Amino acid sequence: MDALNWSKSSYSGGGNPDCVEVARRPAEAHVRDTQNRHLGHLTIPAQEWSAFLSGVRTDRL
């Protein structure tokens, strides 16, 4: 697997240590806890990640 390009959550500004990082690929998204990177990450199918983000954005979750 190629190296992943991680991005922090847009909600992690202001020095907030409680955030997540996401690395996206066409078929999947990888999600990890910024403070516990050593514990690994979750791999989520792209369609499920998109559905999750949609639910968050529309206050359904």
SVG drawing of the C-alpha trace seen along z (x, -y; Angstrom):
<svg xmlns="http://www.w3.org/2000/svg" viewBox="-32 -29 36 31">
<polyline fill="none" stroke="black" stroke-width="0.4" points="0.0,0.0 1.3,-3.5 1.8,-6.0 -1.5,-7.6 -1.9,-11.4 -3.6,-12.3 -5.7,-15.4 -7.0,-16.7 -10.7,-17.3 -11.9,-20.8 -13.1,-20.9 -9.6,-20.5 -8.6,-24.1 -7.7,-26.2 -5.4,-23.6 -8.2,-21.1 -6.4,-17.8 -9.6,-15.8 -9.7,-15.3 -9.5,-12.7 -7.5,-12.4 -8.7,-11.0 -6.9,-9.7 -9.1,-9.2 -8.7,-6.9 -11.2,-6.2 -12.6,-3.0 -12.1,-3.8 -11.4,-6.2 -9.0,-5.6 -9.8,-7.2 -7.5,-7.5 -7.4,-9.3 -4.8,-12.1 -3.6,-11.4 -3.4,-7.7 -1.9,-7.2 0.1,-4.2 -3.2,-2.3 -3.8,-2.2 -6.8,-3.2 -10.2,-2.1 -10.8,-1.5 -14.3,-2.3 -15.7,-1.8 -16.0,-5.1 -19.8,-4.8 -20.3,-4.2 -18.0,-7.2 -20.0,-9.5 -23.2,-8.3 -21.8,-9.0 -20.7,-12.5 -24.1,-13.2 -25.8,-12.1 -23.5,-14.4 -24.0,-17.4 -27.8,-17.1 -28.0,-16.4 -29.4,-12.9 -26.6,-11.4"/>
</svg>
